[in-house]
Amino acid sequence: PPSNTSDAVPEKFRSNVLLERLEGMQSQDLPVFGVSGCGKTRSVIEMLCLQWGFYFNAAKSDLGSSDLSQLADFIDTKTMEEQGPGQNTAFARNMTLLLFLSRLLVLKYCLRVPDCRQTFSSASWALLQVCPHMFQDVFSGLFSILYDKLEGLTIFESALRPIVRQELLSVRESLAAHAYPNFSSESKLRLVVDEAQVLSDKGSTKFQSSYLETDPRPMLSPVLNGFRGAGSRNELTIIYCGTGLSIRTLHWAMSSGDGIKEYGSNTFPYIEFPGWTSVDSVQAYVDRLKEQLPDDESKGQVDTLIPPAAVEMLHKRLTGRFRPIVTAIEGILETDKWDIAIDKTETMITSWKDRQRRGNLCGELNRLEAKISEHPELFTSCSSIRETLGLFLYRHHLLDASSTVLENDVQLVEAAFGRIKLFG
């Protein structure tokens, strides 16, 4: 492995926005907002390759272990017993501690393998967590074993938390003892909860704030508090991200757990992930592709297939959207027609017939409307999406526009409807 894990990712390809925000941050929490496909997941994985930490994903059939989605199913089953928000919250926090314990035990085992300093890096650990199904998902298996052993028993958080904390400290001590170049006794471990909106949308009134018991919370709240219970802000940073995270996530993050109430501050750190916001960002990805090719002739072919005009159009038509831009580039390389490939990609993320496709704007609008309809009490200040769209289309009708969405309005639509934090 490289002498310094930071060398594993070239400087120009690092997740600078995320890494810079984490540098010197005092809060234990960092919510990351961003439109679907902007590159949030890619960035947190790069971050975990450079810094030691943990990757959890709440979505089923996605990257990472299924252990967190299993946890959500267990909690869902428990809430059906209708024992009340207090007991639901305690159960969710305890099971989250158990989930974290299973992950810590796997890392502890890896760090005890002889010569692991030479063969096992933070990038190796990140890869194991992101692609666990290549290894029969040992994380999910161990979590299931621990859960089965404790099911039916009364386990108090006051008893479980010290055990998990001791394992966390043991892992930190092992990392420091191995003298990894990217970890010392002063370093913070990073814990990522990806696709966190899955938990944010579950049981909006079935859990309660740990700060104010009369304040209802969704499932994500006790899960995050469970993770927080294992380590202090000087030991563990919790990063939760997802397209569906809403601005109310900040509301209950600030008033529950490691929020601004502890600092007397009026600010709470979060990132609105910018995605690829310049032509240079797109060109850097193309250059990275070229670096993987064996000779100058092959690299020249890429320049021919993706000329500066194509890079300019990718940025203009798919601003900030990492996943669609990569899809369009793949289409260009396959078809040798960059304008057609870009048109096809834009259609896929904006047309009604493709609304089921991940990141499609029509699908996002449907999801937002459904969320507002399901929980009107949480979105009393939000205008109806249908009304907003109706006014938008009516304006263009009055102006006798030749197309529904004019070129200059693309970013307006993206900002108003793609940025989930504005509408929930």
ABEGO torsion letter per residue (X at the ends): XBABAAAABBAAABBAAAAAAABGBABABBBBBEBBGAGAAAAAAAAAAABBBBBBBABBGBBEBAAAAAAAAAAAAAAAAGAEAAAAAAAAAAAAAAAAAAAAAAAAAAAABBGAAAABBAAAAAAAAABAAAAGGAAAAAAAAAAAAABGBBBBAAAAAAAAAAAAAAAAAAAAAAGBAABBAABBBBBBBBGAAAAAABGAAABBBAABAABBBBAAAAAAAAAAAABBAAABBBBBBEAABBAAAAAAAAABEBBAAAAGBABBBBBBBAEBABAAAAAAAAAAAAAABABAAAAAAAAAABBAAAAAAAAAAABGBAAAAAAAAAAAAAAGBAAAAAAAAAAAAABAAAAABBGBAAAAAAAAAAAAAABAAAAAABBBAAAAAAAAAAAAAAAGBABABBAAAAAAAAAAAABAAAAX
